[in-house]
Amino acid sequence: MNDLNFLTRQVEGVVILDLTGRIAIGETSAELQNTLRALVGEGKRQVVLNLQNVTAVDSSGLGTLVAAFANLERHGGHLKLANLPPNVAGLMTMTKLHTVFDIFDDVQGAVASFEDNGERITQQLQIQTIQMRKSGGSIV
């Protein structure tokens, strides 16, 4: 039985996955991992997982989060976590994963953090450069 549901939305160029349920061994971890891989395949490089409604995360779920983090980093992107419930925050602290992930109190802070470090601006400039090259224009 699938105990994880998620809604995908985009805010200011950042993909947000609002998760509800358990991130656990089996279908839930696999489905989340496949979704995150597909986002990378589509060129999405800025992702926030909203964990506000996550009820539990097991070791397989942690592995899924770490794998997604590594995959995005490998492709020049970033995965950030927001709204960690107390049990998930405790797990992140106990496993020291809070030192790996950028963790935010809310989705707005996570989205804003991409802009604060210039990631969105850089991505927009890269897109403009590619478009200019395709059109034969010059960059001033």
C-alpha positions as CSV (number, residue, x, y, z in Angstrom):
1,M,0.0,0.0,0.0
2,N,1.3,3.5,-0.9
3,D,1.5,5.6,2.3
4,L,3.1,8.6,0.6
5,N,1.4,11.2,-1.5
6,F,2.9,14.3,-2.9
7,L,1.9,17.4,-4.8
8,T,4.4,19.0,-7.1
9,R,4.3,22.7,-7.7
10,Q,6.7,25.4,-8.8
11,V,7.3,28.8,-7.1
12,E,9.8,31.3,-8.7
13,G,11.5,28.6,-10.7
14,V,11.9,26.3,-7.7
15,V,10.2,22.9,-7.7
16,I,8.4,22.1,-4.4
17,L,7.2,18.6,-3.5
18,D,4.6,18.7,-0.7
19,L,4.8,15.3,0.9
20,T,2.2,13.6,3.0
21,G,2.6,10.3,4.8
22,R,5.5,8.0,5.4
23,I,8.8,7.9,3.5
24,A,9.5,4.2,4.1
25,I,10.9,1.0,2.5
26,G,9.0,-0.2,-0.5
27,E,6.9,1.7,-2.9
28,T,6.9,5.0,-1.1
29,S,10.7,5.4,-1.3
30,A,10.9,4.1,-4.8
31,E,8.1,6.4,-6.1
32,L,9.8,9.5,-4.4
33,Q,13.2,8.5,-5.8
34,N,11.7,8.0,-9.3
35,T,10.0,11.4,-9.2
36,L,13.1,13.2,-8.1
37,R,15.2,11.5,-10.8
38,A,12.6,12.5,-13.4
39,L,12.8,16.1,-12.2
40,V,16.6,16.1,-12.7
41,G,16.0,14.5,-16.2
42,E,13.7,17.4,-17.0
43,G,16.5,19.9,-16.1
44,K,15.0,20.9,-12.7
45,R,17.9,21.7,-10.4
46,Q,16.3,23.6,-7.5
47,V,14.1,21.4,-5.4
48,V,12.5,21.8,-2.0
49,L,10.9,18.9,-0.1
50,N,8.1,20.2,2.2
51,L,8.0,17.6,4.9
52,Q,5.3,19.3,7.0
53,N,2.9,16.4,6.7
54,V,5.4,13.5,6.8
55,T,4.5,11.2,9.6
56,A,7.6,9.0,9.6
57,V,10.9,8.3,7.8
58,D,12.7,5.0,8.1
59,S,16.3,4.1,7.1
60,S,15.2,3.5,3.5
61,G,13.5,6.9,3.4
62,L,16.7,8.5,4.7
63,G,18.6,6.7,1.9
64,T,16.2,8.0,-0.7
65,L,16.7,11.6,0.6
66,V,20.5,11.2,0.6
67,A,20.4,9.7,-2.9
68,A,18.3,12.5,-4.2
69,F,20.6,15.1,-2.6
70,A,23.6,13.5,-4.2
71,N,21.9,13.2,-7.6
72,L,21.0,16.8,-7.7
73,E,24.4,17.9,-6.5
74,R,26.0,15.8,-9.2
75,H,23.9,17.6,-11.8
76,G,24.7,21.1,-10.4
77,G,21.5,21.4,-8.4
78,H,20.4,21.5,-4.8
79,L,17.8,19.7,-2.6
80,K,16.6,21.6,0.4
81,L,14.2,20.5,3.2
82,A,11.5,22.5,4.8
83,N,9.0,22.2,7.7
84,L,10.5,19.1,9.4
85,P,8.2,17.6,12.0
86,P,9.8,17.1,15.4
87,N,10.3,13.3,14.8
88,V,12.0,13.9,11.5
89,A,14.1,16.7,12.8
90,G,15.2,14.5,15.6
91,L,16.1,11.7,13.2
92,M,18.2,14.2,11.1
93,T,20.0,15.3,14.2
94,M,20.6,11.8,15.5
95,T,22.0,10.7,12.1
96,K,24.0,13.9,11.6
97,L,22.2,14.5,8.3
98,H,21.3,18.0,9.5
99,T,24.9,18.8,8.6
100,V,24.4,17.6,5.0
101,F,21.0,19.1,4.1
102,D,20.0,22.8,4.1
103,I,17.0,22.7,6.4
104,F,14.5,25.6,6.7
105,D,11.6,26.3,9.0
106,D,9.3,27.0,6.0
107,V,9.0,26.7,2.3
108,Q,9.3,30.4,1.7
109,G,12.7,30.5,3.4
110,A,13.9,27.5,1.4
111,V,12.7,29.1,-1.9
112,A,14.3,32.5,-1.0
113,S,17.6,30.8,-0.2
114,F,18.1,29.9,-3.9
115,E,17.9,33.6,-4.8
116,D,20.0,34.7,-1.9
117,N,23.0,32.7,-3.1
118,G,22.6,33.7,-6.7
119,E,21.6,30.2,-8.0
120,R,18.5,31.4,-9.8
121,I,20.2,34.4,-11.3
122,T,23.1,32.2,-12.6
123,Q,20.6,29.6,-14.0
124,Q,18.7,32.4,-15.8
125,L,21.9,33.8,-17.3
126,Q,22.9,30.3,-18.5
127,I,19.5,30.0,-20.2
128,Q,19.8,33.4,-21.8
129,T,23.3,32.6,-23.1
130,I,22.1,29.3,-24.7
131,Q,19.1,31.2,-26.3
132,M,21.5,33.9,-27.7
133,R,23.8,31.3,-29.1
134,K,20.9,29.4,-30.8
135,S,19.6,32.7,-32.3
136,G,23.0,33.8,-33.5
137,G,22.8,36.9,-31.3
138,S,25.6,38.3,-29.3
139,I,25.9,38.8,-25.6
140,V,26.6,42.3,-24.5
